[in-house]
Amino acid sequence: MKVVLPDNSELELPDGATGRDAAAAIGPKLAEQAVLLRSDGHVQDLRLPLEDGQQIQILTTRDKDDPDALYVLRHSTAHLLAEAVRRLYPGVKIAIGPPIENGFYYDFEFPEPISESDLERIEAEMRKELSEGREWNRQEVSREEARRRFEAEDEPYKIELVDTAEGEISLYTQGDFTDLCRGPHLQNSKPIKAVKLTGLAGAYWRGNEHNKQLTRIYGTAFYDQADLDAYMERLEDARRRDHRKLGPQLDLFNFDPHSPGAALWHPKGMAIWNALEDLRRAENAKRGYLEVKTPLMWDVELWKRSGHWDNYRENIFLIEHGETTFGLKPMNCPGHMLVFSSQLRSYRELPIRYAEAAVLHRDEPTGALHGLTRARQFSQDDAHVFCTEEQIQDEIDGMFDYLAVLYDRFGVRELAHAELATRPAKKLGTDEQWDYTESVLRAAADQMGLRYRLAEGEGAFYGPKIDFFIDDALGRPWQMGTIQLDSQQPARLGCTYMGPDNKEHTPYLIHRALFGSLERFIGILIEHYAGEFPFWLAPVQLLVLPVGEDHREAAWELASKLREAGHRVDVDERDDTVGKRIREAELEKIPYVIVYGDRESDDSLAIRERHGAQSTKSLDEFLKDLATL
């Protein structure tokens, strides 16, 4: 048997050889450092047999920054966590424990509740395991044998996993702990140099809120301590920037358990919201978009016609009214198509660009909710462009230009990346139609020089799409904007236009959102700026601070002049000391504070910038400076 190495050389091995055998054949040092095998973009446990002609790459401890190498390290560390918990808490029931981005977790049913203070004890037990040393051994067993084993250990979650598992059943054992697992795993625990348990959370078994709630322990692991230290530093910075903390702290919004997944926006938060809306409307007007407004809920018959009922039903909130069932809209596209089809259209009218920043609802699982970035109620800067085939390229080019303007305005272009998502298994239309729409989007992305990855099978049920992502403070990607090319729904909802041949034709539809969810975009901006918004976006741009009671009237007059110039201004006339009020303004991250005392006038204002820089300017000079921000 021969396998192909990354340099295209061939390595001859006996039949049935494993990845570990291949590493040993190359050299003893490689065999000792090997942690994982990668083949054709997929990972494979070193213990599994290779196939003749298989292309392989052996990852080692030197590949400490490789996502796949970190994946297997963290997977094995999760099993160490489960072993430690079982040793410390007799009677605990063990559920699942996968690696995730930036770490791992494991779900448990504890005999008694545990708290954050218990994590240190569990972590110490994991370090004890590491000092003792562990090796992972893989065993393939029958379904019946696995079931008997976990019945004997009284592990109901493992029994359920055995009963619902597809394919072969494999077990991994390290120390005195055996787990149901497909792998892959490290050869031994030597590469695990740094471990940290990072938190606790509740999690429903299998993500179903009707199931028992378990205790989820989060952690992370690295190949060296320096990487863990750097990660913990980033984590602390991310906590400081977390929009779920900063939003209420800056009086922007809050959440209430009476409406989970829907934010209550405060006046200061609405100042940011309205700034985005003003920008959206101004740019839309420049680019020929027409504002429309469509109903919040529709009879489910519309969702059936559009195809959403068969492909998106689980995300739609349903309302029974008499004998009719309505669905709260999770997107605007069917409504916009009804506006288009409400009258006879001519090819001379195309393209028609409808825009609407409407409230949408999607039934997200409780466990998936995450502040503003994953909510059940949100508003999307939606637009739908009805066009001919010949107009598609120009329209998409215009959307890319629009997106660049927005991202540059907020300074997030460097954080953005994209995915080109192709046809899913469950789709509308023929392969020939999808071949065409996918080729158009791919050509547009390539022409723009867009950096994107291919997401095969992740397109919408009606067409391929380019999704745009921005990373949050922890580096987690969140989908923001999207451009989707649809050749299916317009026909289903009766959208036609009269062509130059005096016959009816079906237009192409381009679905487009660039901010995406305004809530999510604001959440990302809060973390990006750490709450220190640029002047034009700051909820309170200027704070006038009268030194004493005698200066209050003049301070209010100054605030009035600043408001007339179009700025958002507050006056802090409390009796607290000037120093205390300045410190609180700094905590509120207000860009400019004007201290007004005996020596101040319109000709001489004492101006203090965020972070302490000070200057003296006349009101006219100051307003000219602000006009450039």
Secondary structure, DSSP 4 states (H G I P E B T S, - for coil): -EEE-TTS-EEE--TT-BHHHHHHHH-HHHHHHEEEEEETTEEE-TTSBP-TT-B-EEEETT-TT-HHHHHHHHHHHHHHHHHHHHHHSTT-EE----EETTEEEEEEE-SS---GGGHHHHHHHHHHHHHH--B-EEEEE-HHHHHHHHHHTT-HHHHHHHHH--S-EEEEEETTEEEE------SBSTT--EEEEEEEEEEEGGG-TTS-EEEEEEEEEESSHHHHHHHHHHHHHHHHH-HHHHHHHTTSEEE-TTSTT-EEE-HHHHHHHHHHHHHHHHHHHHTT-EE----SEEEHHHHHHHTHHHHHGGGS-EEEETTEEEEE-S-SHHHHHHHHTTS--BGGG-SEEEEEEEEEE----GGG-BTTTB-SEEEEEEEEEEE-GGGHHHHHHHHHHHHHHHHHHHT-GGGEEEEEE---SS-SS-HHHHHHHHHHHHHHHHHTT--EEEETT-SBTTB-EEEEEEE-TTS-EEEEEEEEEESSHHHHTT--EE-TTSSEEPPEEEEEEEEEEHHHHHHHHHHHHTT---TTT-SS-EEEEESSGGGHHHHHHHHHHHHHTT--EEE---SS-HHHHHHHHHHTT-SEEEEE-TT-BTTBEEEEETTS-EEEE-HHHHHHHHTT-
